[in-house]
Amino acid sequence: MGMRRVARAAKGTEARQQRKRGNGNRLWGLGGPTIAVVLLIDMIGAILVALRTHDESSLVLTDWWRFGCLLAATIVYLWWTRPVEERRRAERLQKRKVEHVDMSTIWCVAAALTLPMSLAVAVVLVIQAARYLVARKPIGLWISTTSTIVMSVLATGWIRDSLSGGTWLTEGMNTDPITGLRNGLLLILVIPGYFLAAAIPVGGYRAIRIRYGPEDADNVERRVTLGRTIGTRKDNRQIVIGIVVGIVAGVINLVAPPFLVVIMVGAIVVIELVTENGVLRVAALVDNLTGLPNRHAFKPEAKFHLTVDQGLDQTTSLLLVDLDLFKGFNTAFGHAGGDQVLVKVGRILSRAIRSSDLIARWGGEEFVVLLPNTGTADAVDVANNLRNAVAEITTTATRPAGGDNFKIGKGTAWPITASIGVATSPRHAQDLATLHDLADRALRVAKDAGRNRVEVAPVTHTPNRALVTTSA
């Protein structure tokens, strides 16, 4: 009883420490200067909305018609692209890059060009509400992100009204040369105007957080660069493309609102699918979570190396690495937390093997490693090195939608360990499928024997009898 009480107390202390550390990902854990910048962005956004919509004239039927068509197009796009965006955002989070920018910029720009500001802001709020659960971001920071988008929309609206003198929404694409020239200038200036209105506050926030915020994934190196503040060239190019397409969507919504739903959503979905199919062609051979090859890529290459070793009368060993009690991570931290453990383990394993070895994520929490020209004794040494490397892991699990961060791994209440099964050709089998089967059975023995250990398949010429004696 005394030992159980001590264990419970230790777990409680650890949990409190994790919650304290996890506050670094919440608004009040970002440090004074960063909090001040976040609140300043929110305050400026709220003031600008109030000033911009205070004297706004009454909405007319045309405004509501354009708003309805644009909102319908936006909702269809958000629904259709949610799975893609969730995967992309998760990849960016795992790689610790500046937050992924999706193409919903299109609808914000179109709204800013064709709607009264109150309705344009409403479109932004719909988009942000729909993307919140995909964002994996604390609510305080998500509000601040929303404020920066609102600033871009208001800046675009100000450019629109300043250049068109209020005639853009009533006369549309007027054929008068002077009006046409002003409209053309308007569409050109929207690109830098929309971009800078968001880039300046976002860049300022991230610079302050990197320099003065808590030590977390965002500022391991307190070095401020353009890539770490406003994103890479690729990121910014995507934003500019979104703005340009948004201008096209705005023109369609101005002159023929009903066609916006059919033309723009259809075109954008096709672009998304073409892009995604290009990614999927690569992803067919790559595990999109860990970035390692998957079993479809592993099998043909492993068979090739196995055949070469057999032709040279050399041995080949196969390791099956399975994380112990992995379901507990998914239960404690959600699948997002479990995914982060898999990513960390994949990186550790890929760094610990030789350049000539093959590694893949086999599925679930299981990895497979092929060791060409490696006998059983050396394979066991490699397996123990991998097992020890996994046991040394310390990482942080982040829950979706701004939940607490928890430190897991060595020295915590949630250690990460792995059991490994080993089989060697030609000692145990000649073909890859049988090697895998025997290594898997050895892995089960390791699990039954207490986990966090390495087991070797016995020498047998009858696969069905494999491990019968050692598992008793």
C-alpha positions in Angstrom: 0.0 0.0 0.0 2.8 2.4 0.9 4.6 1.8 -2.4 1.3 2.5 -4.3 0.8 5.8 -2.4 4.4 6.8 -3.2 3.9 6.0 -6.9 0.6 7.9 -7.0 2.3 10.9 -5.4 5.2 10.8 -7.8 2.7 10.6 -10.7 0.8 13.6 -9.3 4.0 15.6 -9.0 5.0 14.7 -12.5 1.6 15.6 -13.9 1.7 19.0 -12.1 5.2 19.6 -13.6 3.9 18.7 -17.1 1.0 21.0 -16.8 3.3 23.8 -15.7 5.6 23.2 -18.6 2.6 22.8 -20.9 1.5 26.4 -20.1 4.3 27.5 -22.5 2.0 26.7 -25.3 -0.9 28.7 -23.9 -1.3 32.4 -24.0 -0.4 33.0 -20.4 2.7 30.9 -20.7 4.3 32.8 -23.6 6.1 35.4 -21.5 5.3 39.1 -20.9 6.6 40.6 -24.1 4.9 38.0 -26.3 1.6 38.3 -24.4 1.8 42.1 -24.9 2.2 41.7 -28.6 -0.7 39.2 -28.9 -3.0 41.5 -26.9 -1.9 44.5 -28.9 -2.8 42.7 -32.2 -6.2 41.7 -30.8 -6.9 45.3 -29.6 -5.9 46.9 -32.9 -8.1 44.4 -34.8 -11.1 45.1 -32.6 -10.6 48.9 -32.9 -10.3 48.7 -36.7 -13.4 46.6 -37.0 -15.4 49.0 -34.8 -14.1 52.1 -36.8 -14.6 50.5 -40.2 -18.2 49.3 -39.6 -19.5 52.1 -37.3 -20.6 54.4 -40.2 -21.3 51.6 -42.7 -24.4 52.3 -44.7 -27.4 49.9 -44.5 -27.0 46.6 -46.3 -29.0 46.1 -49.4 -30.3 43.0 -51.2 -27.3 42.9 -53.5 -25.0 42.8 -50.6 -26.8 39.8 -49.0 -26.9 38.1 -52.4 -23.2 38.3 -52.9 -22.6 37.4 -49.3 -24.8 34.3 -49.7 -23.1 33.1 -52.9 -19.6 33.7 -51.5 -20.4 32.0 -48.2 -21.8 29.0 -50.0 -18.6 28.7 -52.0 -16.5 29.1 -48.9 -18.4 26.4 -47.0 -18.1 23.9 -49.8 -14.4 24.6 -50.1 -13.8 24.2 -46.4 -15.7 21.0 -46.2 -14.1 19.4 -49.2 -10.5 20.3 -48.3 -10.6 19.7 -44.5 -8.8 16.2 -44.7 -6.1 17.6 -46.9 -5.6 20.7 -44.7 -5.5 18.6 -41.5 -2.7 16.4 -42.9 -0.8 19.4 -44.2 -1.0 21.3 -40.9 0.0 18.2 -38.9 3.1 17.8 -41.1 4.1 21.5 -40.6 3.6 21.0 -36.8 5.8 17.9 -36.7 8.5 19.6 -38.7 8.3 22.7 -36.4 7.9 25.1 -39.3 5.9 28.3 -39.5 2.2 27.5 -39.5 0.8 26.1 -42.7 -1.0 28.7 -44.8 -4.1 27.2 -46.6 -5.8 28.6 -49.6 -8.8 30.0 -47.7 -7.0 33.3 -48.4 -9.0 33.2 -51.7 -12.3 33.7 -50.0 -11.1 36.4 -47.6 -9.7 38.5 -50.5 -13.0 37.9 -52.5 -15.0 39.0 -49.5 -12.9 42.1 -49.0 -13.3 43.1 -52.6 -17.0 42.6 -53.0 -18.8 42.9 -49.6 -19.4 45.6 -47.0 -16.8 45.2 -44.2 -19.2 43.8 -41.7 -20.1 40.9 -44.0 -16.5 40.4 -45.1 -15.5 40.1 -41.4 -18.3 37.5 -41.0 -16.8 35.4 -43.8 -13.4 35.5 -42.0 -15.0 34.4 -38.8 -16.8 31.5 -40.5 -13.5 30.3 -42.1 -11.6 30.6 -38.8 -14.3 28.8 -36.8 -14.2 25.9 -39.4 -10.4 25.7 -39.3 -10.0 25.9 -35.5 -10.2 22.2 -34.8 -7.7 21.5 -37.6 -5.3 24.1 -36.3 -3.8 22.5 -33.2 -3.3 26.0 -31.8 -4.3 27.5 -28.4 -7.5 29.6 -28.5 -5.7 32.8 -27.5 -3.3 32.5 -30.4 -6.0 31.5 -32.7 -7.9 34.7 -31.9 -4.8 36.7 -32.6 -4.4 34.9 -36.0 -8.0 35.8 -36.8 -7.2 39.4 -35.9 -4.4 39.5 -38.4 -6.6 38.1 -41.2 -9.3 40.7 -40.3 -6.6 43.4 -40.6 -5.8 42.2 -44.1 -9.4 42.2 -45.1 -9.9 45.7 -43.7 -6.8 47.0 -45.5 -8.1 45.6 -48.8 -11.5 47.2 -48.2 -9.8 50.5 -47.5 -7.8 50.3 -50.8 -11.0 49.4 -52.6 -13.0 52.3 -51.3 -10.1 54.8 -51.6 -9.5 54.1 -55.3 -13.0 53.4 -56.5 -14.7 56.2 -54.6 -17.4 53.8 -53.6 -18.4 53.0 -57.1 -16.7 49.5 -57.3 -19.6 47.8 -55.5 -22.3 49.6 -57.4 -21.0 49.9 -60.9 -18.8 46.8 -61.0 -16.4 46.5 -63.9 -17.4 49.8 -65.5 -16.3 50.1 -69.2 -15.4 53.8 -68.7 -11.6 54.1 -69.4 -10.8 56.1 -66.3 -12.8 53.8 -64.1 -11.3 50.8 -65.7 -7.8 52.1 -65.0 -8.7 52.8 -61.4 -10.1 49.3 -61.1 -7.0 47.8 -62.6 -4.8 49.7 -60.2 -7.0 48.6 -57.3 -6.6 44.9 -58.2 -2.8 45.4 -58.4 -2.5 47.1 -55.1 -4.6 44.5 -53.3 -1.7 42.0 -53.5 0.9 43.9 -51.4 -1.8 45.5 -49.3 -3.4 42.3 -48.2 0.0 40.5 -47.8 1.7 43.2 -45.7 -1.3 43.9 -43.4 -1.0 40.3 -42.1 2.8 39.8 -42.5 3.8 42.8 -40.4 1.9 41.8 -37.2 2.6 38.1 -37.6 6.3 38.7 -38.2 6.5 41.0 -35.2 4.7 38.5 -32.9 7.0 35.6 -34.0 10.1 37.7 -33.7 9.2 38.7 -30.1 8.3 35.1 -29.2 11.6 33.7 -30.6 13.6 36.3 -28.7 11.8 36.6 -25.4 9.3 33.7 -25.2 9.7 30.5 -23.3 12.1 27.8 -24.5 9.9 25.7 -26.7 9.8 24.3 -30.2 9.5 27.8 -31.7 12.7 29.2 -30.2 15.2 26.6 -29.4 17.5 28.9 -31.3 16.8 32.5 -30.5 17.7 33.7 -34.0 15.3 35.8 -35.8 15.1 35.2 -39.6 12.6 35.9 -42.3 11.9 32.2 -42.7 11.1 31.8 -39.0 8.9 35.0 -38.8 6.9 35.4 -42.1 7.7 32.0 -43.7 9.8 30.8 -46.6 9.6 31.9 -50.2 7.4 28.9 -50.9 5.0 29.9 -48.1 4.8 33.5 -49.3 4.4 32.4 -52.9 1.4 30.3 -51.9 -0.1 33.4 -50.2 0.4 35.5 -53.2 -1.2 32.9 -55.4 -4.1 32.7 -53.0 -4.5 36.5 -53.2 -4.5 36.5 -57.1 -7.0 33.7 -57.3 -9.1 35.6 -54.7 -9.1 38.6 -56.9 -10.5 36.5 -59.7 -13.1 35.1 -57.3 -14.0 38.6 -56.3 -14.5 39.8 -59.9 -16.8 36.8 -60.5 -18.7 37.5 -57.3 -19.1 41.1 -58.4 -20.5 40.5 -61.9 -22.1 37.1 -61.6 -22.4 35.8 -58.0 -24.2 32.5 -58.8 -21.3 31.3 -61.0 -18.8 31.8 -58.1 -20.0 28.6 -56.5 -19.7 26.5 -59.6 -16.7 28.0 -61.4 -14.4 28.9 -58.5 -15.1 26.0 -56.2 -14.8 23.6 -59.1 -11.5 25.1 -60.2 -10.0 25.2 -56.8 -11.0 21.7 -55.9 -9.5 20.5 -59.1 -6.3 22.3 -58.3 -6.3 20.8 -54.8 -6.9 17.3 -56.1 -4.2 17.6 -58.7 -1.7 18.8 -56.1 -2.8 16.1 -53.7 -2.6 13.4 -56.3 1.0 14.5 -57.0 1.6 14.2 -53.3 -0.1 10.9 -53.1 1.9 9.4 -55.9 5.0 10.0 -53.7 3.0 9.1 -50.5 2.2 5.7 -52.0 5.8 4.8 -51.1 6.3 7.1 -48.1 4.7 7.1 -44.7 3.1 10.6 -44.5 3.5 10.7 -40.7 7.2 9.8 -40.1 8.5 10.5 -43.6 10.0 7.0 -43.7 9.4 4.5 -46.5 6.3 2.4 -46.0 6.0 -1.4 -46.5 5.2 -1.0 -50.2 8.5 0.7 -50.7 10.4 -1.5 -48.3 9.5 -5.0 -49.7 11.0 -4.8 -53.2 14.2 -3.2 -52.1 14.5 -5.6 -49.2 14.0 -8.6 -51.5 16.7 -7.2 -53.8 19.3 -6.9 -51.0 18.3 -10.3 -49.7 18.9 -11.8 -53.2 22.2 -10.0 -53.6 23.5 -11.3 -50.2 22.4 -14.8 -51.0 24.2 -14.6 -54.3 27.4 -13.5 -52.5 26.9 -16.1 -49.8 26.3 -13.4 -47.2 23.9 -13.2 -44.3 21.0 -10.7 -44.0 19.2 -9.9 -40.8 15.7 -8.5 -40.3 14.6 -6.5 -37.2 11.0 -5.9 -36.2 10.7 -3.0 -33.7 7.5 -2.5 -31.9 6.8 0.2 -29.3 5.7 -1.1 -26.0 2.2 -0.2 -24.5 1.7 2.3 -27.3 -2.1 2.4 -26.9 -1.5 4.1 -23.6 0.0 7.2 -25.4 -3.1 7.4 -27.6 -5.3 7.2 -24.6 -3.4 9.7 -22.5 -2.6 12.3 -25.2 -4.9 11.5 -28.0 -3.9 10.3 -31.4 -2.0 13.6 -32.1 0.2 12.9 -29.1 0.7 9.3 -30.2 1.7 10.5 -33.7 4.3 12.8 -32.2 5.9 9.8 -30.4 6.0 7.8 -33.7 7.6 10.7 -35.5 10.3 11.0 -32.8 11.0 7.3 -32.7 11.2 7.2 -36.5 13.9 9.9 -36.5 15.9 8.2 -33.8 15.8 4.9 -35.5 16.8 6.3 -38.9 19.8 8.1 -37.4 20.9 5.0 -35.5 21.3 2.7 -38.5 24.0 2.5 -41.1 23.5 4.2 -44.5 23.4 0.8 -46.2 20.6 -0.5 -43.9 16.9 -0.1 -44.8 14.2 1.1 -42.5 10.5 1.5 -42.9 7.3 2.1 -40.9 5.6 -1.3 -41.3 2.3 0.0 -39.8 0.8 1.2 -36.5 3.6 1.4 -33.9 5.8 -1.1 -35.7 9.0 -0.4 -37.7 11.1 -2.8 -39.8 14.9 -2.7 -40.4 16.9 -4.8 -42.9 20.6 -5.2 -42.2 22.4 -6.4 -45.4 25.6 -8.5 -44.9 24.9 -8.8 -41.1 24.9 -12.0 -39.0 22.8 -12.7 -36.0 25.3 -11.6 -33.4 25.9 -8.2 -35.0 22.1 -7.9 -35.6 21.5 -8.4 -31.9 24.0 -5.6 -31.2 22.3 -3.3 -33.6 18.9 -4.2 -32.1 20.1 -3.4 -28.6 21.5 -0.1 -29.8 18.2 0.8 -31.3 16.3 -0.3 -28.1 18.6 1.8 -25.9 18.2 4.8 -28.3 14.4 4.6 -28.0 14.6 4.3 -24.2 16.7 7.5 -24.1 14.0 9.5 -25.9 12.6 12.6 -24.2 10.0 14.6 -26.1 6.9 16.6 -25.7 3.4 15.5 -26.7 1.1 18.3 -27.8 -2.6 17.8 -27.7 -4.8 19.3 -30.5 -6.7 22.6 -30.2 -4.3 24.1 -27.6 -4.3 21.4 -24.9 -1.5 21.1 -22.3 2.0 19.9 -23.4 3.3 16.8 -21.6 7.0 15.7 -21.4 7.2 12.0 -22.0 10.1 9.5 -22.3 13.0 8.8 -20.1 12.7 10.0 -16.5 8.9 10.7 -16.8 5.8 8.8 -15.8 5.4 7.8 -19.5 8.7 6.1 -20.7 9.1 5.1 -24.3 10.5 1.6 -24.9 10.6 -0.9 -27.7 10.7 -4.7 -28.1 12.6 -6.1 -31.0 12.5 -9.5 -32.8 15.5 -10.7 -34.9 15.7 -13.2 -37.8 18.6 -13.9 -40.1 18.9 -15.4 -43.6 19.9 -18.1 -44.4 20.0 -19.3 -40.7 16.3 -18.9 -40.1 14.8 -18.6 -43.6 15.5 -17.9 -47.2 12.7 -15.5 -48.2 11.6 -12.2 -46.9 8.0 -13.2 -45.9 9.3 -16.1 -43.7 12.0 -13.9 -42.2 9.3 -11.3 -41.3 7.1 -14.0 -39.8 9.9 -15.5 -37.6 11.0 -12.0 -36.5 7.4 -11.2 -35.6 7.2 -14.3 -33.5 10.4 -13.4 -31.8 9.0 -10.0 -31.1 6.0 -11.6 -29.4 8.3 -13.6 -27.2 10.1 -10.3 -26.2 6.7 -8.8 -25.3 5.7 -11.8 -23.2 9.1 -11.8 -21.5 8.5 -8.3 -20.1 9.1 -5.9 -23.0 12.0 -3.6 -23.7 14.2 -6.5 -24.8 15.6 -8.2 -27.9 14.7 -11.8 -28.9 16.1 -14.0 -31.7 14.1 -16.5 -33.6 15.3 -20.1 -33.0 16.8 -22.1 -35.8 14.1 -24.3 -37.2 13.2 -25.8 -40.6 9.6 -25.9 -39.7 8.2 -22.4 -39.5 5.0 -23.6 -37.8 7.1 -24.8 -34.9 9.0 -21.6 -34.5 9.4 -20.3 -31.0 7.2 -23.1 -29.5 10.0 -24.0 -27.1 11.2 -20.5 -26.2 7.7 -19.2 -25.5 6.9 -21.9 -23.0 
